[in-house]
């Protein structure tokens, strides 16, 4: 859960030898995310993931393989951009997209 990440925990996870980590991000928009993750902050969670990836890069670590699963619950969505990467969705059908680093 990215809401609990901080730089110290991120570094511990990266240096632990973990092979894979997956973060779920329940919505492309602040409104959708915070509706589905009651009490969570869209900006804080997103920044925690970005910081995790930055720390991983600074440590020159290939592990853990990092997946960010973004599920959009808005069937009106056609395409969005998050963390500088564009995603496309088919309206009316559930579609998982993954950010992989």
N, C-alpha and C positions, 0 to 999 in steps of 0.2 A: 504494500500500500504506500504510494508515493507521498501521502500526507504526513507520514511519520519519518521520512528521510531528512537527514541533515548532512552537512559535509563530513562530520566524524563517522557517522554510520555508513555513509556511502563509501568512504575509504576502507572501512573494516570489511564491508561486503566485497569490494573489489579485490582486496588483498587476501580474502579467505580461501581462494581457490575454487569458488563456486563456478560451475560450468555455464549455467544459464539463469537469467532472471527475467521475469515477465511483469510488466506494469500494465494494469488495466486503467484506461482513461475513458470514463463513461460519458463521452460527449465532446463534439468539436467546439461547441460554444459554451461560454460561461453559464448561460441560463440552463442549458440541458445538463451540463456536468453537475452543477450545484443542486439541481432538482433531483438527480439520481444519487448523488453522494451527499446526503443531508449532513450539514455541519462542516463540510470540506470546502476549501477555497480553491477555485479553478487556478488562479494565479500562483498560489503557493505550491500546489501539486505539480503544475507545469514547470515552475522554476526549480523545484526539487529534482525533477527528472533531468532537466537541462544541466543542472549542477552535477548530478551523478555522471552524466555523459562527459562533461568537461573534466571532472576529476579522473575518470577512466582514461581519457585521452592524455592528460598531464602525466599520469603514471605509466603511460605507454603500455597499457594492459589490453590484451585481446579478450580476456575473460573478466567477468562473465559475459557470454553472448547475451545481448540485451534486446528484448522484444517489448515494444509498446503497442498494446492492442487498444485500438480506438473503436468503440461501438457507438454508433449514432442511433438515437431513438426517434429522430425526426424524419418521417417519411417524405417530407418536402425537400430534403437536402439533395442537391445534385452534385456539388463538389465543394470542398473546403480546403483551407490550408492551415496547418498547425506545425509549429516549429520549423517553418520554412519549407515544408514538404507538402506537395499537393496530393489530395486523395480524391477519388471519385466514388460515387455510390449509385446504385440502381434504386430508383424510387420504388418503395413498396416491398422490397425484399431485404431481409437482414443480411448485412454484409460486414464482415470483419476485415479491417485493413491493418497491416502491421508495419511499424517502423522498426527497422532492424539495424543495429550497429555492430 
